[in-house]
Amino acid sequence: MTIRLENSTGRRSGRFVAYEYGEDLFGTLYLNKFSGREKGRLIDKWRLSDLGSLIRVLDTEISRREEENYERPLFH
């Protein structure tokens, strides 16, 4: 399975981050992170022991990626 986040605004338009996850032949869960513009290059790899670990890593990675490109408004 793949989760793909693509930037469609500003000068970084077209860049993406993709998270590919699944189970290998030996029953181990894996998560691979790709980044790039047209073809992605492998950035990070994780081998995880259980489904909870997979969900926690995905949640942390996706929330970090969403927050890094947004500015929070300041209210006075």
C-alpha positions in Angstrom: 0.0 0.0 0.0 1.2 3.5 -0.6 0.3 6.9 0.9 1.4 9.8 -1.3 1.6 13.5 -0.2 2.1 15.9 -3.0 2.9 19.6 -2.8 0.7 21.6 -5.2 1.5 25.1 -4.2 4.4 27.5 -4.4 7.9 27.0 -5.8 8.0 23.4 -4.5 5.0 22.4 -6.5 5.2 18.9 -7.9 7.4 17.5 -5.1 6.1 14.5 -3.2 6.7 12.2 -0.3 5.4 8.6 -0.5 5.2 6.0 2.3 5.0 2.4 1.0 4.1 -0.2 3.6 3.2 -3.9 3.7 4.4 -7.3 4.8 7.3 -9.1 3.3 7.6 -12.9 2.6 8.8 -13.6 6.1 5.9 -11.8 7.8 7.8 -8.7 8.9 6.0 -5.4 8.5 8.0 -2.7 6.5 7.7 1.0 5.8 9.7 2.7 3.1 9.8 6.5 2.6 10.4 8.0 -0.9 10.9 11.6 -1.8 11.4 13.5 -5.1 9.7 15.2 -8.0 9.1 12.6 -10.8 10.7 9.5 -9.6 11.3 9.2 -5.9 14.4 8.1 -4.2 14.5 6.0 -1.1 15.0 8.2 2.0 14.3 5.9 4.9 13.4 2.2 5.7 11.8 0.7 8.7 11.3 -2.9 9.8 8.6 -3.1 12.4 7.6 -5.8 14.8 3.8 -5.2 15.0 0.9 -3.3 13.5 0.9 -0.7 16.4 4.5 0.3 15.6 3.6 0.8 12.0 0.7 3.0 12.8 2.7 5.1 15.3 5.6 5.6 12.8 3.1 6.6 10.0 1.2 9.0 12.3 4.4 10.7 13.4 5.9 11.0 9.9 2.7 12.2 8.2 1.9 14.8 10.9 5.5 16.1 10.8 5.4 16.4 7.0 2.1 18.2 7.1 3.2 20.7 9.7 6.6 21.6 8.2 5.2 23.4 5.2 2.5 25.4 7.0 2.8 28.5 9.2 0.5 28.8 12.1 -1.4 32.2 12.3 -0.6 34.4 15.2 -3.5 35.9 17.1 -3.1 39.0 19.2 
